[in-house]
Amino acid sequence: MAFVLFALATIGLTNILVHGRILDVIKIGSMSVREWLNTISFIQEVLECYECTGFWAGLLVGTFFWWPHWWLFPLYAFAGSVLAQTYTDVMYLLRSKVEFELPEENNAEESAEG
């Protein structure tokens, strides 16, 4: 059960960091959190990559779940990287299949009229 929660938390944190609007809404001074993070080139590059963000998310989430086993933290980071990238690949695959299977509303109306 703990691994499932770890996996979901890592994937969720990765999605929030890469795509979450919350980072655009929360302000630090006159800049949003995302704008502030993007001023640091390393963080900007990390936030553009699911594997990289998943690595850091896995490391962070792993510290919450298994603090007494600190020597395993790098393994949690690597697991987070794989989990985040696998989730992204599966979601892109599913979205690509749905796009080909479902017709657009305009095309369906035109074919019904024609």
C-alpha positions in Angstrom: 0.0 0.0 0.0 2.8 2.4 0.8 4.4 1.9 -2.7 1.1 2.7 -4.4 0.8 5.9 -2.3 4.4 6.7 -3.1 3.8 6.2 -6.8 0.7 8.3 -6.9 2.3 11.1 -4.8 5.4 11.2 -7.0 3.3 11.3 -10.2 1.0 13.9 -8.8 3.9 16.1 -7.6 5.6 15.8 -11.0 2.4 16.8 -12.8 1.9 19.8 -10.5 5.5 21.0 -11.0 5.5 20.5 -14.8 2.0 21.6 -15.7 0.2 22.8 -12.5 -1.5 26.2 -12.8 -1.1 26.7 -9.0 2.5 27.7 -9.7 1.3 30.5 -12.0 -1.3 31.8 -9.6 0.8 32.0 -6.4 2.9 35.2 -6.4 6.2 35.9 -4.7 6.4 39.7 -4.9 5.4 40.6 -8.4 6.3 37.3 -10.0 4.5 34.0 -10.0 6.2 31.0 -8.5 6.8 29.5 -12.0 8.4 32.8 -13.2 10.5 32.9 -10.1 11.7 29.3 -10.5 12.4 29.9 -14.2 14.9 32.6 -13.3 17.2 29.7 -12.2 18.4 27.9 -15.4 18.9 24.5 -13.7 15.3 24.5 -12.3 13.9 25.7 -15.6 15.5 22.8 -17.4 14.3 20.3 -14.7 10.7 21.6 -14.9 10.7 20.9 -18.7 11.5 17.3 -18.3 9.3 14.6 -16.7 12.2 12.3 -15.9 14.2 15.0 -14.2 11.2 16.4 -12.3 10.2 12.8 -11.4 13.7 12.2 -10.0 13.4 15.1 -7.6 9.8 14.4 -6.8 10.6 10.8 -6.0 13.5 11.9 -3.8 11.2 14.3 -1.9 8.3 11.9 -1.5 10.6 9.1 -0.6 11.9 11.1 2.4 8.4 11.4 3.7 7.6 7.7 3.4 10.8 6.0 4.5 12.8 8.5 6.6 14.6 5.8 8.7 16.0 4.2 5.5 17.9 7.3 4.3 20.5 5.2 2.4 17.7 4.2 -0.1 16.8 7.8 -1.0 18.6 7.6 -4.4 16.6 4.5 -5.3 13.4 6.5 -4.5 14.6 9.2 -6.8 15.3 6.8 -9.7 11.9 5.1 -9.1 10.3 8.5 -9.3 12.0 9.2 -12.6 10.8 6.0 -14.1 7.3 6.3 -12.7 6.8 9.9 -14.0 8.1 9.1 -17.5 6.1 5.9 -17.7 2.9 7.7 -16.7 3.6 10.4 -19.2 4.2 7.9 -22.0 1.0 6.0 -21.2 -1.1 9.2 -21.0 0.3 10.4 -24.4 -0.4 7.0 -25.9 -4.0 7.0 -24.6 -4.6 10.6 -25.8 -3.3 9.8 -29.2 -5.6 6.8 -29.5 -8.6 8.9 -28.4 -7.9 11.6 -30.9 -8.0 9.1 -33.8 -11.1 7.3 -32.5 -13.4 10.2 -31.7 -14.6 12.5 -34.6 -14.7 16.2 -34.1 -18.2 17.7 -33.6 -17.9 19.9 -36.8 -17.0 16.9 -39.0 -19.8 14.8 -37.5 -22.4 17.5 -38.3 -21.1 18.0 -41.8 -21.2 14.3 -42.6 -24.8 14.1 -41.2 -25.9 17.0 -43.4 -24.1 15.8 -46.5 
